[in-house]
């Protein structure tokens, strides 16, 4: 089981049964679909493929949000520094003379001197003039302007709605087809997250908020608190806030997410060279290692698995690198023994960490309906594998995103007036071979839950003692 989970983006390179099965075997844990590309039928077919090939693999559908993109171009213009490119909000231009963009009002937002960045900041322009719906730009870099590439406008106030019509369409689709997570692009504040949750109208799909601009950075704590998970989109983040701070911002955001017990995904170009090459660069290996050491619960591949030539090699490389970093981090955590004042669940989480390092605990069992206990335990990065048990199938799938955690579904009612369901859950794990006689397990759950009463129980058991005392038998 992977400690740091790997999110793969589904695309032409990975959207066949054989390809997806190979990616799962190489270490993929979560399937991501980019809502900026493809129609609903394509996404439905891709989700059905995931459900057939890897039924326990959760699906993350990324909403495009207010992202401005170039439209599909028959001619992708190449340019050198000093050349002029004309962007236009008039649809239908193929790139030969002008490049059409997705926002019909972009010409009203920008002015002379504004910067426009494309393709995660790899391509840069300066606005020279705006004529009607045409934006005349001077190239500040050499490059090619590709189809469907994102445009960033640092410092420019966008006036488009926070939730676009495309987002609404995809949210309805996500709820109808049953995806596990939706990713919200360009989150502004906690109210933005709550608005999306209100539109969903239920707990599933869970919300992954993408932190990728200055506004989100300034309100990161409230966004993290309102979300089920977060994603650090380093492409847009570096384009919006500056390239040279992105590694430091990554550390800051991951620290806040871990303190809140929320899983965090690090995304964008972790193995970019492997889109076209079978081997990574040393810098990319260091980047993956640092993301794990910073506390990421998951790391994401985009073009590497969507359109890359070596998707399986990329996943295998990421898996091996992340595992090495996780092993190193565990050795360091073994030496750490801190005390701090937290809430009851956080204090219980610290107590679990201490017990797991001072006793020969072999496995941690988190018995949880919604996943709160599993998230808090996983945030402590224990060495032992976490077996998260729930009777809710959607919750069990979502546990796949948590570091070092595997979800298990049981058909057992969870009592609010007793703890009788706890030994029943342990017996279910024993019967399916996840617990064996030699295990010393730590169990955490909530006893006699009331409003705000969470994760207040810790038990330790020798499995052989449980079997004998409770009369477990396979006959």
C-alpha positions in Angstrom: 0.0 0.0 0.0 1.3 3.4 -0.9 1.7 6.0 1.8 1.7 8.9 -0.5 -1.1 8.4 -3.0 -0.7 9.0 -6.8 -3.4 10.8 -8.8 -3.4 10.1 -12.5 -5.1 12.2 -15.1 -7.1 10.1 -17.6 -6.6 10.9 -21.3 -5.8 9.3 -24.6 -2.7 7.6 -23.2 -4.6 6.0 -20.3 -8.3 5.6 -21.4 -8.3 1.9 -22.3 -8.8 -1.1 -20.1 -5.3 -2.4 -20.6 -3.6 1.0 -20.1 -5.6 1.7 -17.0 -4.9 -1.7 -15.5 -1.2 -1.2 -16.1 -1.3 2.2 -14.3 -3.1 0.7 -11.4 -0.5 -2.1 -11.1 2.3 0.6 -11.3 0.9 2.4 -8.3 -2.0 4.7 -9.3 -4.6 5.4 -6.6 -7.0 8.1 -7.8 -8.3 8.8 -11.3 -8.7 12.5 -12.3 -10.7 13.8 -15.2 -10.1 17.4 -16.5 -13.5 19.0 -17.0 -11.8 21.6 -19.3 -11.5 18.9 -22.0 -13.9 16.4 -23.5 -17.7 16.3 -23.5 -20.0 14.6 -21.0 -20.2 11.4 -23.0 -16.4 11.1 -23.0 -16.3 11.7 -19.2 -19.1 9.2 -18.6 -17.3 6.6 -20.7 -14.0 7.2 -18.8 -15.7 7.0 -15.4 -17.4 3.7 -16.4 -14.0 2.4 -17.5 -12.5 3.2 -14.1 -15.4 1.6 -12.3 -15.0 -1.6 -14.4 -11.2 -1.9 -14.2 -10.6 -0.5 -10.7 -13.9 -0.4 -8.7 -12.3 0.9 -5.5 -10.5 3.7 -7.3 -12.0 7.1 -6.5 -12.7 9.5 -9.3 -11.9 13.2 -9.1 -13.6 15.5 -11.7 -11.9 18.9 -12.1 -14.2 21.8 -12.8 -12.8 24.4 -15.3 -14.0 27.3 -13.2 -13.1 30.8 -14.4 -10.1 29.5 -16.3 -9.6 31.4 -19.6 -8.3 29.2 -22.4 -7.4 29.4 -26.0 -10.0 27.6 -28.1 -9.3 24.7 -30.4 -6.9 25.9 -33.1 -6.2 24.4 -36.6 -3.0 26.5 -36.7 -1.0 26.8 -33.5 1.1 29.9 -34.0 4.8 29.9 -33.3 6.5 33.2 -32.3 9.8 34.7 -31.2 10.5 37.5 -28.7 9.1 40.7 -30.1 6.6 39.1 -32.4 2.9 40.1 -32.2 0.0 37.8 -31.5 -3.6 38.9 -31.7 -6.0 37.3 -29.1 -9.7 37.9 -29.8 -12.9 37.3 -28.0 -14.6 36.7 -31.3 -15.0 32.9 -31.8 -14.1 31.1 -35.0 -10.5 32.2 -35.5 -8.2 29.2 -36.2 -4.9 30.7 -35.1 -3.7 31.7 -38.6 -4.4 35.4 -38.1 -6.0 35.6 -34.6 -6.4 33.3 -31.7 -9.9 33.0 -30.2 -10.2 32.7 -26.4 -12.9 31.2 -24.2 -14.0 34.4 -22.3 -16.2 36.6 -24.4 -15.4 39.7 -22.3 -11.6 39.3 -22.0 -11.1 42.5 -24.1 -12.9 44.5 -21.4 -10.7 43.3 -18.5 -7.2 44.0 -19.9 -5.4 47.2 -20.8 -2.1 48.3 -22.3 0.8 47.0 -20.2 -1.0 44.1 -18.7 0.8 40.7 -18.7 -0.9 37.7 -20.2 0.7 34.3 -19.4 -0.1 31.0 -21.2 0.6 27.4 -20.6 1.3 27.7 -16.8 3.5 30.8 -17.4 5.9 29.2 -19.9 4.7 31.7 -22.5 4.5 35.4 -21.7 2.9 38.4 -23.5 2.4 42.1 -22.8 -0.7 43.8 -24.1 0.2 46.5 -26.6 -3.3 47.7 -27.5 -6.9 46.7 -27.4 -9.0 47.3 -30.5 -12.6 46.4 -30.2 -12.6 42.7 -29.3 -9.0 42.2 -30.4 -6.1 42.2 -27.9 -2.7 42.8 -29.6 0.1 41.3 -27.6 3.9 41.4 -27.8 5.7 38.1 -27.1 8.2 38.3 -24.3 9.3 34.7 -24.8 9.8 32.3 -27.7 7.2 29.7 -28.0 4.1 28.2 -29.5 0.5 29.0 -28.5 -1.3 25.7 -28.3 -5.0 24.8 -28.4 -7.0 24.7 -25.1 -4.1 26.2 -23.1 -4.9 28.3 -20.0 -4.3 32.0 -19.8 -3.4 33.8 -16.6 -3.7 37.6 -16.0 -1.8 38.4 -12.9 -3.3 41.5 -11.1 -6.3 41.7 -13.5 -9.7 41.7 -11.8 -11.9 39.1 -13.6 -15.6 39.9 -13.7 -16.9 36.4 -14.7 -19.1 34.6 -12.2 -17.4 32.4 -9.6 -19.5 29.4 -10.8 -19.8 29.2 -14.6 -22.5 27.5 -16.6 -20.0 24.8 -17.6 -19.3 24.3 -13.9 -23.0 23.9 -13.2 -23.4 21.4 -16.0 -20.5 19.3 -14.7 -21.7 19.5 -11.1 -25.0 18.1 -12.1 -23.3 15.4 -14.2 -20.9 14.6 -11.2 -23.8 14.1 -8.8 -25.8 12.0 -11.4 -23.0 9.7 -12.3 -21.5 9.4 -8.8 -18.0 10.7 -8.9 -16.2 10.8 -5.5 -14.6 14.3 -5.6 -15.0 17.5 -7.6 -12.1 19.9 -7.9 -13.0 23.7 -7.7 -10.7 25.9 -9.7 -9.7 29.4 -8.6 -11.4 29.2 -5.2 -11.8 32.7 -3.7 -13.0 32.1 -0.2 -14.9 29.7 2.0 -18.2 31.1 0.7 -17.2 29.9 -2.8 -16.7 26.4 -1.4 -20.0 26.5 0.5 -21.8 27.7 -2.6 -20.6 24.7 -4.5 -21.5 22.4 -1.6 -25.0 23.9 -1.6 -25.3 23.2 -5.3 -24.3 19.6 -4.8 -26.9 19.3 -2.0 -25.3 16.3 -0.3 -22.0 15.0 1.1 -20.9 13.3 -2.1 -19.1 14.2 -4.2 -16.6 15.6 -1.7 -14.9 18.9 -2.6 -11.2 19.4 -3.5 -10.4 23.2 -3.5 -7.6 24.2 -5.7 -5.4 26.9 -4.3 -3.9 28.7 -7.3 -4.1 32.4 -6.9 -3.3 35.3 -4.5 -6.9 35.5 -3.1 -6.9 31.8 -2.2 -3.5 32.2 -0.5 -4.7 35.0 1.7 -7.8 33.0 2.7 -6.2 29.5 2.7 -7.1 28.6 6.3 -10.8 29.2 5.8 -10.8 27.5 2.4 -9.1 24.4 3.9 -11.6 24.4 6.8 -14.6 24.5 4.4 -13.2 21.9 2.0 -12.8 18.1 2.2 -9.3 18.2 0.6 -7.2 20.7 -1.3 -5.0 20.7 -4.4 -2.0 23.0 -4.9 -2.0 23.7 -8.6 1.5 25.0 -9.0 1.1 25.9 -12.6 -1.5 28.6 -12.1 -0.1 29.4 -8.6 3.3 30.3 -10.0 1.8 32.2 -12.9 -0.5 34.2 -10.6 1.8 34.9 -7.7 5.3 34.5 -9.0 7.5 31.6 -9.9 10.2 32.1 -7.2 7.9 31.7 -4.2 6.0 28.6 -5.3 8.1 26.0 -3.4 7.8 28.1 -0.2 4.0 28.5 -0.7 3.7 24.8 -1.2 5.3 24.2 2.2 3.0 26.8 3.8 -0.2 25.4 2.4 0.7 21.8 3.1 1.5 22.7 6.7 -1.9 24.4 7.1 -3.7 21.4 5.5 -1.9 18.9 7.7 -2.8 20.9 10.9 -6.4 20.8 9.8 -6.3 17.1 9.1 -7.2 17.6 5.4 -5.6 15.6 2.6 -3.6 17.8 0.2 -2.6 17.0 -3.4 0.5 18.6 -5.0 0.0 19.0 -8.8 1.7 20.3 -12.0 4.8 19.0 -13.8 6.2 16.7 -11.2 7.5 14.5 -14.0 7.0 16.8 -17.0 10.1 15.4 -18.8 8.5 12.0 -18.9 5.7 13.2 -21.2 8.2 12.5 -24.0 11.1 10.6 -22.3 11.2 7.3 -20.4 13.5 8.7 -17.6 13.0 11.6 -15.2 15.4 14.4 -14.4 17.2 14.5 -11.0 15.4 17.8 -10.3 12.0 16.1 -10.8 13.0 13.3 -8.4 13.9 15.9 -5.8 10.6 17.7 -6.4 8.6 14.6 -5.7 10.7 13.8 -2.7 10.2 17.3 -1.3 6.5 17.2 -1.8 6.3 14.0 0.2 8.6 15.4 2.9 6.5 18.6 3.0 3.5 16.4 4.0 1.5 15.9 0.7 -1.0 13.1 1.1 -1.1 12.7 -2.7 0.9 13.8 -5.8 -0.6 14.2 -9.2 0.4 13.5 -12.8 -1.3 15.4 -15.6 0.0 15.3 -19.1 2.3 12.5 -18.1 -0.6 10.0 -18.0 -3.1 11.9 -20.1 -1.2 12.3 -23.3 2.4 11.2 -22.5 4.3 8.5 -24.3 5.4 6.8 -21.1 2.5 6.9 -18.6 3.2 3.6 -16.8 6.9 4.5 -16.4 5.9 7.8 -15.0 3.6 6.3 -12.4 6.2 3.7 -11.5 8.9 6.3 -11.1 6.6 8.5 -8.9 5.6 5.5 -6.8 9.2 4.4 -6.2 10.4 7.9 -5.4 7.5 8.7 -3.1 8.0 5.5 -1.2 11.7 6.2 -0.6 10.9 9.7 0.7 8.1 8.3 2.9 10.5 5.7 4.4 13.0 8.5 5.1 10.4 10.7 6.7 9.2 7.8 8.9 12.7 7.3 10.2 12.8 11.0 11.2 9.4 10.9 12.8 10.5 8.0 14.9 12.9 10.4 16.6 10.3 13.1 17.3 8.4 13.3 20.6 6.5 16.5 21.0 3.7 17.7 23.2 1.2 20.3 22.3 -2.2 21.6 23.3 -4.9 20.7 20.8 -8.6 19.8 20.6 -9.6 16.3 21.9 -9.3 14.7 18.4 -5.9 16.2 17.8 -4.8 15.2 21.3 -6.1 11.7 20.6 -4.2 11.8 17.3 -1.0 12.7 19.2 -1.6 9.9 21.7 -2.0 7.5 18.9 1.3 8.6 17.4 3.1 8.1 20.7 1.5 4.7 21.3 2.4 3.5 17.8 6.0 4.5 18.3 6.4 3.0 21.8 4.5 -0.2 21.4 5.0 -2.8 18.7 1.6 -1.9 17.1 1.3 -3.6 13.7 -1.9 -2.0 12.4 -4.2 1.0 13.2 -7.9 0.5 12.7 -10.0 3.6 12.4 -13.8 2.8 12.7 -15.4 5.9 11.2 -18.7 6.7 9.4 -17.6 9.9 7.7 -13.8 9.5 7.7 -12.9 12.0 10.4 -11.0 9.6 12.5 -9.1 8.2 9.5 -8.2 11.7 8.3 -6.9 12.7 11.8 -4.8 9.5 12.2 -3.4 9.8 8.6 -2.4 13.4 9.3 0.0 12.2 12.0 1.9 10.1 9.4 2.1 6.9 11.5 4.5 4.1 10.3 1.7 1.5 10.6 -0.9 0.9 7.9 -4.3 2.4 8.6 -7.3 0.3 8.0 -10.3 2.6 7.8 -13.6 0.9 8.3 -17.0 2.3 7.4 -20.4 1.1 6.3 -20.7 3.9 3.7 -19.4 2.9 0.3 -18.6 6.5 -0.8 -16.6 7.1 2.4 -14.6 4.0 1.8 -13.7 5.1 -1.7 -12.6 8.5 -0.4 -10.2 6.9 2.1 -8.0 6.0 -0.9 -6.8 9.6 -1.0 -5.5 9.5 2.6 -1.8 8.9 3.2 -1.0 5.3 4.3 -4.7 4.3 4.4 -6.9 1.6 2.9 -10.6 1.6 3.2 -12.8 -1.4 4.1 -16.6 -1.6 3.6 -18.7 -3.5 6.2 -22.4 -4.2 6.4 -22.6 -3.4 10.1 -24.8 -0.7 11.8 -22.8 1.8 13.8 -24.5 2.3 17.2 -24.9 5.7 18.9 -25.7 4.1 22.3 -23.0 1.5 22.6 -19.7 0.4 21.2 -20.9 -3.1 20.2 -20.1 -2.4 16.5 -16.4 -2.0 17.2 -15.6 -5.7 17.9 -17.9 -6.7 15.0 -15.8 -4.5 12.7 -12.6 -6.1 14.0 -14.1 -9.5 13.5 -15.0 -8.6 9.9 -11.3 -7.5 9.3 -10.1 -10.8 10.8 -12.5 -12.9 8.7 -11.2 -11.3 5.4 -7.6 -11.8 6.5 -6.7 -8.2 7.2 -6.0 -8.9 10.8 -4.1 -12.0 11.9 -3.4 -13.6 15.3 0.1 -12.0 15.5 -1.2 -8.5 15.1 -1.2 -5.9 18.0 -3.7 -3.4 16.8 -4.6 0.1 17.9 -8.3 0.9 17.4 -9.8 4.4 17.4 -13.4 5.4 17.0 -16.1 7.6 18.7 -18.0 6.2 21.6 -21.6 7.4 22.3 -21.4 10.2 19.7 -23.1 13.5 20.3 -22.9 16.8 18.4 -19.3 17.8 18.1 -18.1 14.6 19.9 -15.6 12.9 17.7 -12.8 10.4 18.0 -12.7 10.0 21.7 -11.8 6.4 22.1 -8.5 4.4 21.9 -8.1 0.7 22.4 -5.2 -1.7 21.9 -5.7 -5.4 21.4 -3.8 -8.6 20.6 -5.9 -10.1 17.9 -5.3 -13.6 19.2 -6.8 -12.5 22.6 -9.8 -11.0 20.8 -10.4 -14.2 18.9 -10.3 -16.4 22.0 -12.3 -14.0 24.2 -15.0 -13.3 21.7 -15.1 -16.9 20.2 -14.3 -15.9 16.6 -14.3 -19.0 14.4 -14.2 -19.6 10.7 -16.2 -22.8 11.0 
